[in-house]
Amino acid sequence: MIQAMQRGSDWSAVRVTVAGIGVAGFAAADALAQLGAQVTVLDAADGKAQRKSADVLEVIGVTVLLGHSEGLPPTDVLVVSPGLRPSDELIQEAVARDIPVWGELELAWRLRAAVGAAPWLVVTGTNGKTTTTLMLESMLTAAGLRTVSAGNIGNSLIDVVMHDELDVIAVEVGAPQLPFISSISPHAAVCLNVADDHIDHFGSLDAYIAAKARIYERTQVAAVFNADDPLTLRMVQEAEVEEGCRAIGFTLGIPDVSMLGVVEDLMVDRAFIDNRRDAAQELAVTSDVQPHAPHNIANALAAAALARSFGVSASAVRAGLQSFQPAGHRISTVATVDGVTYIDDSKATNTHAASTSLRAYQSIVWIAGGMAKGQNFDELVAESVSRLRGVVLIGVDRELIAQALRRHAPQVPVKVLDRTETEVMVEVVATARAFAQEGDTVLLAPGCASWDMFRDYGQRGDLFAEAVRSLSEASS
């Protein structure tokens, strides 16, 4: 019975346990309570934020157990938040008891309206997810479609589908959301790239890759892959998609048939046109993409592939790129002070993203560190050594990066800051300034998660920007 549950089903006899009372867990509990389910929310934490959410849920009949560490209560289905590792005891207990485990994505899919629900265009990848999803949203909007970006991007996907009066939804998907899906069937899907990340969450790189690959399961129209990343092609080749679904590639080179790519300074489509064997449709010029960097052009091509799969015109693709406003903390120029440019790429929370940032500049004072998430930094340091003027390290795993620097860049000056309070960012910027020379770039591209010291990568970037602006004001 549980496996067949949909929005219009009778939920009154269904006992649902929701693990986690964060944004995803709160939305899940709220929606299920509205549908009449018997909902219990568990959270190991018992702080002010958790209690505030609990007060709201308890008003609508949800049982909330904060500070909970006693296992799974009697339940028919377990709904898990993305932050819960697949190895978590609650999940393992549910699996052992043959209790279905649903993630946020699976529940959201089941809660779509039975008739007229908006199709999903889904985006995952180690890096570039948010930018690509927002580019896609901008293209869909330019085409006159009712749309919104949701999922891993801020808007709760469950809230969106419960109030769906849209033509299409641009869905950002993080790898931790993917292990527990079983019925999702997107209109089109893309995995932008794959690199080491979330190893601590999944236990191994292979498990992380396997989770990413699930984005393509049951895709209906277009399984979009990165032709410059063989792993994503393999994912598509091995995916169980719906009959008639096409494999569509994107590349920074000249595209083959059924691909989007770049010819000179033009972004072109050889996938969604009638005469694709002999012609290409111009979509935009590469200068329409801002920030103007190779990896961002790749993001734009991926977004365009998804949009074109939904029938968006070439002119709307270009208009969407031209009106696109990048999200914060992604290669954002903060200021230029005494000839030194300060760049906030706090969103670079893994080595792959940091590598992309480091390759964009010639002479860099690199600010790095945080929670390494099981990553190794040797390759990143070895490939970047010629660009490094100096390095400033912070965070719980700063010594991992320091060791890699000693092995591969012993000539580069390094300052390791042992302070863990957020105010350390003022000292970070001052130290970086001391290393920098005119024409250099001071680059915050930590290669690590932020949670050891900061609320999130946004706060980390904001504090960096504040410290830079203070520096600018003092110099003026």
C-alpha positions in Angstrom: 0.0 0.0 0.0 2.7 2.5 1.0 4.6 2.1 -2.3 1.5 3.3 -4.2 0.8 6.4 -2.0 0.2 9.6 -3.9 -1.2 13.0 -3.1 -4.8 11.9 -3.6 -4.4 8.7 -1.5 -6.0 8.2 2.0 -3.2 9.1 4.4 -5.2 9.0 7.6 -4.0 5.5 8.6 -0.4 6.1 7.5 2.3 6.6 10.2 5.1 8.7 8.9 8.4 9.4 10.6 10.3 12.4 9.4 14.0 12.5 10.3 15.2 16.1 10.7 13.3 19.4 11.4 15.3 21.6 9.0 13.9 23.2 5.9 13.2 19.9 4.1 11.9 18.1 7.2 9.6 20.9 8.2 8.1 21.1 4.8 7.6 17.3 4.6 5.9 17.2 8.0 3.7 20.2 7.2 2.5 18.7 3.9 1.9 15.3 5.3 0.0 16.6 8.2 -2.2 18.6 5.8 -2.9 15.3 4.0 -4.0 13.7 7.3 -1.1 11.4 8.0 0.1 10.6 11.5 3.4 12.4 11.5 6.3 12.2 14.0 9.4 14.3 13.6 12.7 13.3 15.1 15.8 15.5 15.5 18.9 14.8 17.6 19.3 18.5 18.2 17.2 20.5 20.7 18.2 24.1 20.1 16.2 27.4 19.7 15.7 26.9 15.9 14.4 23.4 16.4 12.0 24.4 19.2 10.6 27.2 17.1 9.8 24.8 14.2 8.5 22.3 16.7 6.0 24.8 18.2 4.5 25.4 14.7 4.2 21.7 13.8 2.7 20.7 17.1 -0.2 23.2 16.5 -1.2 21.2 13.4 -1.0 17.8 15.2 2.6 16.7 14.5 4.4 14.9 17.3 7.9 16.3 17.6 10.7 14.5 19.5 13.8 16.7 19.9 17.0 15.5 21.3 15.9 12.0 20.1 18.4 9.2 20.1 16.2 6.1 20.8 15.8 4.6 17.4 12.8 4.5 15.1 9.3 4.7 16.6 6.4 2.5 15.1 6.1 3.8 11.5 5.0 2.8 8.0 7.5 5.0 6.1 10.6 7.0 7.0 11.2 10.4 5.3 14.8 11.5 5.5 16.4 14.9 5.2 19.4 15.3 2.9 21.8 15.7 5.8 21.2 12.2 7.0 23.9 9.8 5.8 22.8 6.5 4.2 24.7 4.7 7.0 22.7 6.5 9.7 21.3 4.1 12.3 17.7 5.3 11.7 18.0 4.5 8.0 19.6 1.2 8.6 16.9 0.2 11.1 14.2 1.1 8.6 15.9 -1.0 5.9 16.3 -4.0 8.2 12.6 -3.7 9.1 11.5 -3.4 5.4 10.1 0.1 6.0 10.2 2.2 2.9 12.7 5.1 3.0 11.9 8.2 1.0 14.0 11.3 0.5 12.7 14.8 -0.1 12.6 14.4 -3.9 10.6 11.1 -3.7 8.0 12.6 -1.4 7.8 15.8 -3.5 7.2 13.7 -6.6 4.4 11.7 -4.9 2.8 14.9 -3.7 2.4 16.4 -7.2 -1.1 17.0 -8.4 -2.6 14.0 -10.2 -3.6 16.2 -13.2 -1.7 19.1 -14.6 1.4 18.8 -12.5 4.4 20.8 -13.8 7.2 18.6 -15.4 10.6 18.7 -13.8 13.9 19.6 -15.4 16.5 18.4 -12.9 20.2 19.4 -12.4 22.9 17.8 -10.4 26.7 17.7 -10.6 29.6 18.3 -8.2 29.8 21.9 -9.2 27.7 24.5 -11.1 24.3 23.2 -10.0 22.9 26.4 -8.6 24.2 28.6 -11.5 22.9 26.1 -14.1 19.5 25.9 -12.4 19.2 29.7 -12.2 20.2 30.1 -15.8 17.6 27.5 -16.7 14.9 29.4 -14.7 15.9 32.6 -16.5 15.6 30.9 -19.9 12.2 29.4 -19.1 11.0 32.8 -17.8 12.2 34.5 -21.0 10.1 32.0 -22.9 7.0 33.2 -21.1 6.6 30.1 -19.0 5.4 30.0 -15.4 8.3 28.6 -13.6 10.4 28.6 -10.4 13.7 27.1 -9.3 13.4 24.8 -6.3 15.0 21.9 -4.4 18.6 22.2 -3.2 18.5 25.9 -4.2 16.4 27.4 -1.4 12.7 27.1 -2.3 11.3 23.9 -0.8 10.4 21.5 -3.6 7.6 20.1 -1.4 6.1 23.5 -0.8 6.3 24.3 -4.6 4.5 21.1 -5.7 1.8 21.5 -3.0 0.9 24.9 -4.5 1.8 24.1 -8.1 0.3 26.4 -10.8 3.4 26.3 -13.0 4.3 25.2 -16.5 7.7 23.6 -15.5 10.0 23.5 -12.5 13.8 23.8 -12.6 15.0 21.5 -9.8 18.5 21.6 -8.3 19.5 18.2 -6.8 22.4 17.5 -4.4 23.8 14.0 -4.2 22.6 13.5 -0.6 19.0 13.8 -2.0 19.4 11.0 -4.5 19.8 7.7 -2.7 16.2 7.3 -1.7 14.2 7.8 -4.9 12.0 5.2 -6.6 9.4 6.8 -8.8 10.6 10.2 -10.0 10.4 10.6 -13.7 11.8 13.9 -14.9 11.2 15.4 -18.3 14.9 16.0 -18.7 18.0 15.6 -16.5 21.7 16.6 -16.4 24.7 15.6 -14.4 27.1 18.5 -15.1 30.3 16.9 -13.8 31.7 14.5 -11.2 34.6 15.0 -8.9 35.6 14.1 -5.3 32.9 15.4 -2.9 30.7 14.2 0.0 33.0 11.2 0.4 32.4 11.4 4.2 28.6 11.3 3.6 28.6 8.3 1.2 31.6 6.4 2.5 33.4 6.2 -0.9 33.7 7.9 -4.2 32.0 5.0 -6.0 29.0 5.3 -3.7 28.9 9.1 -4.4 29.1 8.5 -8.2 26.3 5.8 -8.0 24.1 8.3 -6.2 24.7 11.0 -8.8 23.9 8.5 -11.6 20.4 8.0 -10.2 19.4 11.5 -11.6 18.8 9.8 -15.0 16.5 7.1 -13.8 13.1 7.1 -15.7 14.0 10.3 -17.6 11.5 10.9 -20.3 12.8 13.1 -23.0 16.5 14.1 -22.7 19.4 12.7 -20.6 21.9 15.5 -20.9 25.6 14.7 -20.3 28.9 16.5 -20.3 30.8 15.3 -23.3 34.0 16.5 -21.7 33.4 14.3 -18.6 33.4 10.6 -19.5 31.8 9.7 -16.2 28.6 11.5 -17.1 28.5 9.8 -20.5 28.8 6.4 -18.8 26.0 7.3 -16.4 23.7 8.0 -19.3 24.7 4.8 -21.2 23.9 2.7 -18.1 20.7 4.6 -17.1 17.3 3.0 -17.2 15.4 5.8 -19.0 12.0 5.9 -20.5 11.6 4.6 -24.1 12.3 7.4 -26.6 14.6 9.4 -24.2 17.5 10.9 -26.1 21.1 11.2 -24.9 22.2 14.9 -25.5 25.7 16.1 -25.0 27.2 19.5 -24.3 30.8 20.5 -24.9 33.1 23.5 -24.9 34.3 22.3 -28.3 32.6 21.9 -31.7 29.5 19.8 -31.1 28.7 16.6 -32.9 25.2 15.6 -33.8 22.8 15.5 -30.8 25.0 17.9 -28.9 25.3 21.6 -28.0 28.7 23.3 -28.1 30.8 26.2 -29.1 31.9 27.3 -32.6 34.3 30.2 -32.4 32.4 32.6 -30.2 28.9 31.2 -30.8 27.0 28.7 -28.6 25.1 26.4 -31.0 22.5 23.6 -30.9 22.8 20.4 -33.1 20.4 18.5 -31.0 17.0 20.1 -31.1 16.7 21.1 -34.7 15.3 19.2 -37.7 18.4 19.2 -39.9 20.9 18.5 -37.1 23.2 16.4 -39.3 24.0 19.2 -41.6 23.3 22.4 -39.6 23.4 24.1 -36.2 21.2 26.6 -34.6 22.9 29.7 -33.1 21.7 30.2 -29.5 23.9 33.0 -28.1 27.4 34.4 -28.1 29.7 33.3 -25.4 30.0 36.9 -24.1 26.3 36.7 -23.2 27.4 34.4 -20.3 28.3 36.2 -17.1 30.6 35.7 -15.2 32.5 35.0 -18.5 34.5 31.9 -17.7 34.8 28.5 -19.5 33.1 26.5 -16.8 30.2 29.0 -16.8 29.8 28.7 -20.5 29.5 24.9 -19.9 26.8 25.6 -17.3 24.9 27.8 -19.9 25.1 25.0 -22.5 23.7 22.5 -20.0 20.9 24.8 -19.1 20.2 25.5 -22.7 20.0 21.7 -23.4 17.3 21.3 -20.7 15.4 24.4 -21.9 15.5 23.3 -25.6 14.2 19.8 -24.6 11.2 21.6 -23.3 10.7 23.6 -26.5 12.2 26.9 -25.5 13.2 29.0 -28.5 16.8 30.0 -29.4 15.9 33.7 -28.8 14.5 32.9 -25.3 17.7 31.0 -24.5 19.8 34.1 -25.3 17.4 36.5 -23.6 17.5 34.3 -20.5 21.3 34.4 -20.4 21.4 38.2 -21.0 19.0 38.8 -18.1 20.6 36.2 -15.8 21.7 37.4 -12.4 24.4 35.1 -10.8 23.8 33.9 -7.3 26.2 35.3 -4.7 29.6 33.9 -3.7 30.4 32.4 -7.1 33.5 34.1 -8.5 32.2 37.5 -7.4 34.5 40.5 -7.6 34.3 42.3 -4.2 36.7 45.2 -4.8 40.1 46.2 -6.2 42.3 47.7 -3.5 45.8 49.1 -4.3 45.9 47.2 -7.6 44.9 43.8 -6.0 41.5 42.3 -6.9 39.6 40.4 -4.2 37.3 37.6 -5.4 34.6 35.8 -3.4 34.1 32.2 -4.5 33.0 30.9 -1.1 30.7 28.4 -3.0 33.9 26.5 -4.0 33.3 23.9 -1.3 35.3 21.1 -2.9 38.6 20.7 -4.7 37.0 20.5 -8.2 35.4 23.9 -7.7 38.5 25.4 -6.2 40.6 24.1 -9.2 38.2 25.8 -11.6 38.6 29.1 -9.7 42.3 28.9 -9.5 42.7 28.3 -13.2 40.9 31.5 -13.9 43.7 33.8 -12.6 47.4 34.0 -13.1 48.9 35.2 -9.8 46.9 34.4 -6.7 46.9 34.7 -2.9 44.7 31.7 -2.1 42.4 31.6 1.0 41.5 28.0 1.7 40.4 25.6 4.4 37.4 24.3 6.3 35.8 20.9 6.4 37.6 18.7 3.8 34.8 16.1 3.6 37.3 13.3 3.0 39.1 15.0 0.1 42.7 14.9 -0.9 44.4 18.1 -1.9 47.6 16.9 -3.5 46.4 17.1 -7.1 44.9 20.5 -6.6 48.0 22.0 -5.1 50.3 20.3 -7.7 48.3 21.7 -10.6 48.1 25.2 -9.1 51.6 25.8 -7.7 52.7 28.0 -10.6 49.9 30.5 -9.9 50.3 30.8 -6.1 51.8 33.9 -4.7 50.9 32.9 -1.2 48.3 30.9 0.8 46.2 31.6 3.9 44.7 28.6 5.6 41.8 28.4 8.1 39.4 25.8 9.4 39.4 22.4 11.0 41.2 20.6 8.2 43.7 23.3 7.4 46.6 21.0 8.1 45.6 18.7 5.3 46.1 21.5 2.8 49.2 22.6 4.6 50.7 19.2 4.2 49.9 19.1 0.5 51.5 22.5 0.1 54.7 21.3 1.9 54.9 18.3 -0.5 54.2 20.1 -3.8 54.7 23.8 -3.2 57.4 24.2 -0.5 58.5 27.5 -2.0 55.1 29.2 -1.6 54.7 31.2 1.6 51.8 29.8 3.8 50.2 31.3 6.8 48.1 29.0 8.9 45.6 30.7 11.2 44.5 28.6 14.2 41.6 30.8 15.3 38.2 29.4 14.9 35.9 32.4 15.5 34.2 34.0 12.6 36.0 37.3 13.3 39.2 35.6 12.0 38.2 36.7 8.5 39.5 40.2 9.2 43.0 38.7 9.9 42.6 36.5 6.9 42.2 39.4 4.5 45.0 41.4 6.2 47.3 38.4 5.9 46.4 38.0 2.2 47.0 41.7 1.6 50.5 41.4 3.0 51.3 38.5 0.6 49.7 40.2 -2.5 51.5 42.4 -5.0 49.9 44.8 -7.5 48.1 42.9 -10.3 47.5 39.8 -8.0 44.1 38.3 -7.2 43.2 37.4 -3.6 40.9 34.5 -4.1 38.6 33.0 -1.5 38.0 29.5 -3.0 38.2 27.3 0.2 37.9 23.9 -1.4 36.1 22.9 1.8 32.7 23.1 3.5 32.2 26.0 5.9 30.2 24.4 8.8 33.2 24.1 11.1 33.4 27.9 11.6 30.5 29.5 9.7 26.7 29.1 9.4 27.2 28.3 5.7 29.3 29.3 2.7 27.2 32.5 2.4 28.2 33.8 5.8 31.8 32.9 5.0 31.7 34.9 1.8 29.8 37.8 3.4 32.4 38.1 6.1 35.2 38.0 3.6 33.5 40.8 1.6 32.9 42.9 4.7 36.6 42.6 5.6 37.6 43.6 2.1 35.3 46.6 2.0 36.8 47.7 5.3 40.2 47.4 3.8 39.1 49.4 0.8 37.6 52.2 3.0 40.8 52.4 5.0 42.9 52.7 1.9 40.7 55.5 0.3 
